[in-house]
């Protein structure tokens, strides 16, 4: 899980006791790493983690800020959104003038719509459940918001589809409406975790799995890690500011509260505007 960690003991001269870092941690109260310093902080080179992409092993220096709660919620997913927008722009949006985002109420989708609006200048259409339509419109990040029952109203023009839902039936409907207007489909998430994913034939162009660490590594090599981190941090800060009108931060503390939150999430009872921070103590 994403979070902040404070160094309590260190045998590495460049990783000081008391230093605070942001990264991916196990569900535990302590984590032992084999630290390899880099431009942002350090990378965990322990043998049991080396099979994972460096993006999941990096721990970046994280001073305390007034945005700590929002950083906990958004930093990891925003990097995915920032890099996906960068990838699509690098590819000239595959000739598309419109991006259709499936599961538009997800925070990763909202962040992507924000980045597309800020950097790309393409129209962004959000597809969401009817109960979330007013919320998604209220974020102000989409040019048009439609429910899944309104898929046939998607403007028929060259389109990139970004699938955050993993719902093959919904995706098939989007393809059937847009037909040859589909220029690319990026498969990003599975917010509709209980939707069937097999037995459905998707026409060309087939969905392509988007792997953010690949673009992160590419830009890190091209721009340098410090420049990349600065660009992400600046864009993230702007995005966080834009969420203040709608984001409701909630906390679940202790195993019982966390269990209740998880059950509500599985039932689909967590409001789209909620950002939940969990802690065992």
PyMOL commands that set and color helices and strands:
alter all, ss='L'
color gray80, all
select helices_A, chain A and resi 47-49+54-56+68-90+92-95+107-120+130-139+148-153+168-181+212-223+225-243+255-267
alter helices_A, ss='H'
color red, helices_A
select strands_A, chain A and resi 2-6+20-24+35-37+41-44+58-61+98-102+123-128+144-147+159-163+182-187+208-209+248-253+274-279
alter strands_A, ss='S'
color yellow, strands_A
deselect
rebuild
show_as cartoon
